[in-house]
Amino acid sequence: MKPSSESPFKSAGGFHRLSGALRYSWQGLCAAWQHEAAFRQELLLLALLAPLALWLSASPAELLLLLGSFVFVLVVELMNSALEAVADAVTLERHPLIGRAKDLASAAVFLSLALASCIWLVTLGPRLWALVF
């Protein structure tokens, strides 16, 4: 008998696949909230900045850019957390390749935060400057 190339965990199609995907996504968000301090901090930052974006954005596109940049940070943080969870499931001992993978994922989070910061500064910096001075 030839071994299957499909995972036994692969779901079927249709509505059941969609409902399962939504359930797994919700479980992932709950796990991130429960186990990842960085995710909670970034979500809190988004919650604090969202009213500022609503108040100062000049158009719906600008609002989407501002809020989307922080949603992107959350997406990268989720990927970083997923990689760390898999790496820790493989071994908790120090391994140079696992360390490199974790460092690379951390760098991705850093770059996403830098990008979001630049987007906010370029988009809202002049308006905030004008309000203050």
C-alpha positions in Angstrom: 0.0 0.0 0.0 1.4 3.4 -1.0 1.6 6.0 1.8 -0.7 9.0 1.4 0.9 12.4 0.7 -2.1 14.0 2.4 -2.1 14.9 6.1 -4.7 13.0 8.1 -5.5 16.4 9.7 -6.4 18.0 6.3 -10.0 19.0 6.3 -12.7 18.4 3.7 -14.1 21.2 1.6 -17.4 23.1 1.8 -19.1 24.8 4.8 -17.5 22.4 7.3 -14.0 23.5 6.2 -15.0 27.1 6.6 -16.5 26.6 10.1 -13.5 24.6 11.1 -11.1 27.3 9.8 -13.0 30.0 11.7 -12.9 27.9 14.9 -9.1 27.2 14.5 -8.5 30.9 13.9 -10.5 31.9 17.0 -8.5 29.3 19.0 -5.3 30.8 17.7 -6.3 34.3 18.6 -7.3 33.1 22.1 -3.9 31.3 22.5 -2.0 34.4 21.4 -3.9 36.5 23.9 -3.4 33.9 26.7 0.3 33.0 26.1 1.9 35.9 24.2 2.6 39.1 26.1 3.9 40.8 23.0 0.7 40.1 21.1 -1.3 41.6 24.0 0.9 44.7 24.1 0.7 45.3 20.4 -3.1 44.8 20.5 -3.3 47.3 23.3 -1.2 49.7 21.3 -3.6 49.3 18.3 -6.6 49.9 20.6 -5.0 53.1 21.9 -4.0 54.4 18.5 -7.2 53.5 16.7 -9.1 56.5 18.0 -6.2 58.8 17.0 -6.3 57.3 13.5 -10.1 57.8 13.3 -9.8 61.4 14.4 -6.8 62.5 12.3 -7.1 60.4 9.1 -8.0 62.5 6.1 -9.7 59.7 4.1 -10.9 56.1 4.4 -7.7 55.0 2.5 -5.5 56.8 5.0 -7.4 55.2 7.9 -7.0 51.8 6.3 -3.3 52.4 5.9 -2.8 53.4 9.5 -4.8 50.6 11.1 -3.7 48.1 8.5 -0.1 48.7 9.4 -0.7 47.6 12.9 -2.8 44.6 11.8 0.2 43.7 9.8 2.3 43.8 13.0 -0.2 41.5 14.7 0.0 39.1 11.8 3.8 39.0 11.9 3.7 38.5 15.7 1.3 35.6 15.3 3.7 34.0 12.8 6.6 34.6 15.1 4.7 33.0 18.0 3.7 30.0 15.8 7.3 29.4 14.9 8.5 29.7 18.5 5.8 27.2 19.6 6.9 24.7 16.9 10.5 25.2 17.8 9.9 24.6 21.5 7.8 21.5 20.7 10.8 20.1 18.8 13.3 20.8 21.6 13.8 23.1 24.5 17.5 22.6 24.3 19.6 25.3 22.6 20.2 24.6 19.0 21.9 27.0 16.6 19.4 26.6 13.8 16.4 26.9 16.1 18.0 30.0 17.6 18.6 31.5 14.2 15.0 30.8 13.2 13.7 32.5 16.3 16.0 35.5 15.8 14.8 35.8 12.2 11.2 35.8 13.2 11.9 38.3 15.9 13.6 40.5 13.3 10.5 40.2 11.1 8.4 41.6 14.1 10.9 44.4 14.5 10.7 45.4 10.8 6.9 45.3 10.9 6.9 47.6 13.9 9.4 49.9 12.2 7.3 50.0 9.0 4.1 50.8 11.0 6.0 53.5 12.9 7.2 55.1 9.7 3.7 54.9 8.2 2.2 56.7 11.2 5.0 59.3 11.3 4.8 60.1 7.6 1.0 60.1 7.5 0.1 61.9 10.8 3.4 63.5 11.8 2.7 66.8 10.0 -0.8 67.1 11.4 0.2 66.3 15.0 3.0 68.8 14.7 0.5 71.4 13.5 -1.8 70.6 16.4 1.0 70.9 19.0 2.7 74.0 17.6 
